[in-house]
Amino acid sequence: MRTILTGWNFMRFLRLGIGLYALVAAWMQREPLLAAAGVFLVLMALFNAGCCAGGACSTGYRSPRGNQPAGKETISYEEVKSDQ
């Protein structure tokens, strides 16, 4: 119940609006496929699901400036031979 009542942002309102619009249009035009899409969008908005679930799968981007090495690094390679 807490998920439904809290954390409303622009994207949730947008999904809800598009879903409700699709449901009304489906009712007026008697289109079951559009009704299914509308129900899906309304449920996504209510449960804050889909499309990364509110940013839960973010990658944690780091600035490339902080990852630069101070100087040149020496890279060593080891040759691997096969007896085939």
Backbone bond lengths (Angstrom), bond angles and torsions (degrees), N, CA, C in turn:
res aa  C-N    CA-C-N  psi(-1)  N-CA   C-N-CA  omega(-1)  CA-C   N-CA-C  phi
1 M - - - 1.448 - - 1.526 110.68 -
2 R 1.339 116.14 -32.80 1.457 120.06 -179.81 1.524 110.85 -64.95
3 T 1.341 117.12 -36.30 1.464 120.89 179.76 1.525 111.44 -63.11
4 I 1.317 116.67 -36.54 1.461 120.19 -178.55 1.524 111.11 -71.79
5 L 1.329 117.37 -36.05 1.461 120.60 -172.68 1.523 114.43 -89.80
6 T 1.318 118.84 -23.32 1.466 120.46 -174.32 1.520 111.30 -115.61
7 G 1.312 115.57 162.91 1.467 122.01 173.63 1.513 114.51 77.21
8 W 1.313 118.95 28.21 1.456 120.53 179.38 1.519 109.60 -76.86
9 N 1.323 115.93 127.52 1.455 121.75 177.39 1.526 108.80 -130.57
10 F 1.300 115.91 -174.95 1.462 120.94 -176.00 1.525 111.98 -59.28
11 M 1.328 117.55 -43.42 1.467 120.31 -176.63 1.525 111.53 -66.14
12 R 1.323 117.53 -36.74 1.468 119.11 178.21 1.526 110.63 -66.60
13 F 1.337 116.55 -41.65 1.463 119.31 177.64 1.524 110.82 -65.54
14 L 1.323 116.74 -37.06 1.464 120.67 178.94 1.527 110.34 -65.31
15 R 1.333 117.96 -45.91 1.465 121.19 177.55 1.521 111.09 -60.85
16 L 1.326 116.26 -42.31 1.459 120.16 179.73 1.528 110.77 -64.10
17 G 1.320 116.85 -43.64 1.457 120.17 179.72 1.516 112.67 -63.56
18 I 1.327 116.64 -45.33 1.465 120.26 179.70 1.524 110.00 -66.19
19 G 1.320 117.10 -39.37 1.462 120.50 178.79 1.512 112.29 -64.72
20 L 1.334 116.74 -43.69 1.467 119.55 178.17 1.524 111.08 -66.09
21 Y 1.318 116.91 -39.61 1.459 120.35 176.55 1.529 110.70 -61.35
22 A 1.335 116.89 -42.20 1.462 121.03 178.78 1.523 110.78 -65.00
23 L 1.326 117.77 -38.17 1.466 120.14 178.73 1.530 111.61 -66.11
24 V 1.324 116.68 -42.22 1.467 119.96 178.53 1.521 110.35 -65.46
25 A 1.327 117.24 -43.42 1.463 120.82 178.84 1.528 110.82 -64.68
26 A 1.323 117.19 -37.96 1.460 120.77 178.63 1.526 110.62 -66.63
27 W 1.310 117.23 -38.10 1.468 121.43 178.20 1.541 110.10 -65.15
28 M 1.311 116.40 -44.20 1.465 120.05 -177.17 1.528 112.06 -70.59
29 Q 1.331 117.52 -35.16 1.459 121.38 -176.81 1.519 113.22 -98.54
30 R 1.324 116.39 -3.81 1.478 122.69 -179.17 1.534 110.69 56.26
31 E 1.341 114.67 55.24 1.470 122.11 -179.52 1.527 109.42 -114.09
32 P 1.320 118.74 104.91 1.465 120.17 -177.85 1.536 113.90 -68.03
33 L 1.318 118.01 -31.84 1.459 120.10 179.55 1.529 110.95 -68.27
34 L 1.311 116.99 -39.90 1.459 120.98 176.57 1.523 110.46 -67.44
35 A 1.315 117.24 -34.88 1.468 121.02 176.74 1.528 110.39 -64.42
36 A 1.316 117.07 -39.94 1.466 120.59 178.32 1.526 110.71 -64.20
37 A 1.322 116.89 -40.82 1.464 120.48 177.61 1.525 110.46 -65.46
38 G 1.321 117.04 -39.21 1.461 120.93 177.88 1.510 112.16 -64.55
39 V 1.331 116.82 -43.22 1.475 120.51 177.56 1.526 109.89 -62.64
40 F 1.323 116.18 -41.70 1.463 119.88 179.34 1.533 111.29 -60.91
41 L 1.317 117.46 -45.24 1.461 120.64 -179.59 1.526 112.00 -67.51
42 V 1.328 117.41 -38.77 1.464 119.88 178.39 1.524 110.40 -65.55
43 L 1.328 117.66 -41.92 1.465 120.11 178.23 1.525 111.64 -66.58
44 M 1.332 117.04 -36.87 1.466 119.63 175.47 1.520 110.70 -60.94
45 A 1.329 116.99 -40.66 1.458 120.22 -179.96 1.524 111.24 -69.84
46 L 1.321 117.39 -42.73 1.463 119.84 -177.30 1.525 112.38 -66.26
47 F 1.324 116.86 -42.42 1.458 120.17 -176.19 1.525 113.46 -95.81
48 N 1.322 117.17 5.39 1.462 123.15 179.37 1.533 110.67 51.68
49 A 1.305 115.85 47.65 1.457 121.66 -177.03 1.521 109.99 -113.92
50 G 1.321 114.92 167.92 1.457 120.52 176.76 1.510 111.86 84.20
51 C 1.284 115.04 158.56 1.464 122.43 176.37 1.520 112.26 46.03
52 C 1.291 116.20 52.68 1.457 122.52 173.50 1.528 113.28 82.16
53 A 1.277 120.16 11.56 1.474 124.78 170.89 1.520 112.87 48.20
54 G 1.286 117.03 52.21 1.461 120.54 175.51 1.511 114.17 74.26
55 G 1.318 118.31 28.16 1.458 121.35 177.10 1.519 113.99 89.30
56 A 1.316 118.03 14.47 1.461 120.99 -177.89 1.526 112.32 -71.96
57 C 1.310 118.38 -17.86 1.469 120.24 -178.04 1.525 111.81 -110.55
58 S 1.296 117.14 30.71 1.458 119.12 179.43 1.522 110.14 -68.16
59 T 1.312 116.28 153.78 1.460 120.84 -174.64 1.512 113.71 -91.30
60 G 1.308 118.70 -9.21 1.459 120.10 -179.61 1.515 111.86 69.02
61 Y 1.312 118.10 59.76 1.452 123.77 -176.23 1.523 110.74 -60.05
62 R 1.314 115.64 133.71 1.467 121.65 175.96 1.519 108.65 -111.90
63 S 1.294 115.34 147.33 1.446 120.69 179.48 1.521 110.33 -68.52
64 P 1.329 118.76 134.01 1.464 120.04 179.81 1.527 112.53 -67.28
65 R 1.313 119.19 -18.58 1.462 121.24 179.80 1.525 112.04 -64.81
66 G 1.317 116.47 -36.02 1.463 119.85 -178.90 1.515 113.42 -77.12
67 N 1.336 118.13 -13.57 1.459 121.44 -176.71 1.521 113.31 -99.70
68 Q 1.323 118.95 4.68 1.445 120.78 -178.39 1.534 109.79 -77.88
69 P 1.332 116.91 136.27 1.468 119.28 178.20 1.529 111.18 -70.78
70 A 1.312 115.44 154.19 1.458 120.84 -178.28 1.529 111.57 -69.57
71 G 1.319 117.33 -36.48 1.464 120.89 -179.62 1.509 110.07 -142.68
72 K 1.343 115.41 -170.46 1.452 118.86 178.40 1.520 109.38 -74.46
73 E 1.311 115.08 140.04 1.457 120.26 177.45 1.524 109.15 -103.09
74 T 1.316 116.70 142.74 1.450 121.49 176.54 1.520 108.27 -89.40
75 I 1.324 115.50 125.73 1.449 120.23 179.83 1.514 107.68 -105.66
76 S 1.325 115.88 126.41 1.465 119.33 179.02 1.524 108.55 -108.58
77 Y 1.355 114.18 142.26 1.450 120.76 -178.70 1.522 108.53 -118.67
78 E 1.332 114.47 146.18 1.456 119.85 176.95 1.515 106.82 -116.96
79 E 1.347 115.96 127.97 1.450 120.04 -178.79 1.514 109.15 -84.38
80 V 1.315 114.36 131.55 1.471 120.91 -179.64 1.515 107.09 -114.47
81 K 1.351 115.97 124.68 1.455 120.86 -179.31 1.522 108.72 -112.43
82 S 1.309 113.97 149.39 1.465 120.37 179.08 1.521 109.02 -113.93
83 D 1.328 117.70 148.06 1.465 122.71 -179.74 1.511 112.00 -95.22
84 Q 1.252 118.99 30.40 1.478 121.54 -177.77 1.483 111.22 -88.48
